[in-house]
């Protein structure tokens, strides 16, 4: 079965348009806040681990 770009684009845009009304703006804001917190914690932990391993050498 041969697929072309039109079929893929139509499927992707249909999926996005069917999901879009179900997403509340509160969910988007909560997701952004959680992503920022997660990235910050990950960065701090990686710096801490780098510092700990550097000081042991």
C-alpha positions in Angstrom: 0.0 0.0 0.0 1.5 3.3 -1.1 1.1 6.3 1.3 1.7 9.9 0.2 2.2 13.1 2.0 -1.4 14.2 1.6 -2.7 11.2 3.5 -0.2 11.7 6.3 -0.9 15.4 6.5 -4.6 14.8 6.5 -4.4 12.2 9.2 -2.1 14.3 11.4 -4.2 17.5 11.1 -7.4 15.6 11.7 -6.0 14.1 14.9 -4.8 17.5 16.1 -8.1 19.2 15.4 -10.0 16.4 17.1 -7.8 16.7 20.3 -7.6 20.5 20.4 -11.1 21.2 21.8 -10.6 18.7 24.6 -7.4 20.4 25.9 -8.1 23.1 28.5 -5.8 26.1 28.9 -5.3 25.2 32.5 -3.9 21.9 31.4 -1.4 23.6 29.1 -0.3 26.0 31.8 0.1 23.1 34.3 2.1 21.2 31.8 4.4 24.1 31.1 5.0 24.7 34.8 5.7 21.0 35.4 8.1 21.0 32.5 10.0 24.0 33.8 10.2 22.4 37.3 11.4 19.1 35.9 14.1 20.7 33.7 15.3 22.8 36.6 15.5 19.9 39.0 17.3 17.8 36.4 19.8 20.5 35.7 20.5 21.1 39.4 20.9 17.3 40.1 23.3 16.9 37.1 25.4 19.9 38.4 25.4 18.4 41.9 26.4 15.0 40.7 29.2 16.5 38.5 30.5 18.5 41.5 30.4 15.4 43.8 32.2 13.2 41.3 34.8 15.9 40.6 35.5 16.4 44.3 36.1 12.7 44.9 38.8 12.5 42.2 
